[in-house]
Amino acid sequence: MPQGAKDNHSMNLTIIAVGKIKKGWMADGISDYADRLKRFGKISILEVADEKIPERYSEKQAIMAITKEGERMLSRWPKDALGVALHPAGKTIGSEGLAKLMDTAALQGQNHLCFAIGGSCGLAPSVLEQCQHKISFGPNTFPHQLFRVMLLEQIYRGEKIRSGQPYHK
């Protein structure tokens, strides 16, 4: 650890996401940031199958899909983790806010965060209930697969902020 950096306990991170990442630049980005994060603690990325729904779907079909996806997510949920849902209606906290959330969790003795990323129809209410925090990356809509790269980059940025290392600009 660099001189002057603070140690707020290493953080175990789990990301549970709906859908598979195919090979390509998104997979490369996920791998790159996951490798960078290993020095700060354990990182696990768990994928659960997405439900196939037609391009034009009803609200009932969407609810059925997210319910099944939610059951899959919760079946893999780490028992000791503090839940953080990535949700459009969540609080926009920015990079420093994410670092503060991680710091606060660590100071309260919680060293395992689980981030939940839903599929194209969002997150099941059961998953949202499992999460103590709901955060948003703003009003824009992002593909859920691309969002994994973005989340990992923000977690990495947050870890750099927490440890007092240069990166955040």
Long-range contacts (C-beta under 8 A, 24 or more apart in sequence): 1-163, 2-163, 2-164, 2-165, 4-164, 5-163, 5-164, 5-165, 6-162, 6-163, 6-164, 7-163, 8-102, 8-103, 8-106, 8-107, 8-162, 9-106, 9-111, 10-40, 10-41, 10-42, 10-111, 11-40, 11-41, 11-102, 11-105, 11-106, 11-111, 11-112, 11-113, 11-159, 12-41, 12-42, 12-43, 12-44, 12-78, 12-81, 12-111, 12-112, 12-113, 13-37, 13-41, 13-42, 13-43, 13-44, 13-112, 13-113, 13-114, 13-115, 13-155, 14-43, 14-44, 14-45, 14-46, 14-78, 14-81, 14-112, 14-113, 14-114, 14-115, 15-43, 15-44, 15-45, 15-46, 15-114, 15-115, 15-117, 15-148, 15-151, 15-152, 16-46, 16-48, 16-73, 16-76, 16-77, 16-114, 16-115, 16-116, 16-117, 17-45, 17-46, 17-47, 17-48, 17-116, 17-117, 17-144, 17-148, 18-47, 18-48, 18-49, 18-50, 18-69, 18-72, 18-73, 18-117, 18-118, 18-119, 18-144, 19-47, 19-49, 19-50, 19-119, 19-144, 19-145, 20-47, 20-49, 20-50, 21-47, 21-145, 21-148, 26-145, 26-146, 26-148, 26-149, 29-149, 29-152, 29-153, 30-148, 30-149, 30-152, 33-149, 33-152, 33-153, 33-155, 33-156, 34-152, 36-156, 37-152, 37-155, 37-156, 37-159, 40-159, 40-163, 41-111, 44-78, 45-148, 46-76, 48-72, 48-73, 48-76, 50-119, 50-120, 51-119, 53-121, 57-121, 62-121, 62-122, 65-119, 65-121, 66-118, 66-119, 66-121, 66-122, 66-123, 66-124, 67-124, 67-126, 69-118, 69-119, 69-121, 69-124, 70-123, 70-124, 70-125, 70-126, 70-127, 71-124, 71-126, 73-116, 73-123, 73-124, 73-127, 74-126, 74-127, 74-130, 77-114, 77-130, 78-112, 78-114, 80-112, 81-112, 81-113, 81-114, 82-110, 82-112, 82-113, 82-114, 82-132, 82-133, 83-113, 83-114, 83-116, 83-127, 83-130, 83-131, 83-132, 83-133, 84-113, 84-114, 84-115, 84-116, 84-131, 84-132, 84-133, 84-134, 84-135, 85-115, 85-116, 85-123, 85-127, 85-128, 85-131, 85-133, 85-134, 85-135, 86-115, 86-116, 86-117, 86-118, 86-123, 86-135, 86-136, 86-137, 86-147, 86-151, 87-118, 87-122, 87-123, 87-128, 87-134, 87-135, 87-136, 88-122, 88-136, 88-139, 88-141, 89-134, 89-136, 90-133, 90-134, 90-135, 90-136, 91-133, 91-134, 91-135, 91-136, 92-135, 92-136, 92-137, 92-138, 93-135, 95-154, 95-157, 95-158, 95-161, 95-168, 96-161, 96-168, 97-135, 98-135, 98-154, 98-155, 98-157, 98-158, 99-157, 99-158, 99-159, 99-161, 99-162, 101-133, 101-135, 101-158, 102-155, 102-158, 102-159, 102-162, 103-162, 115-151, 115-155, 117-144, 117-147, 117-148, 117-151, 118-144, 119-144, 120-144
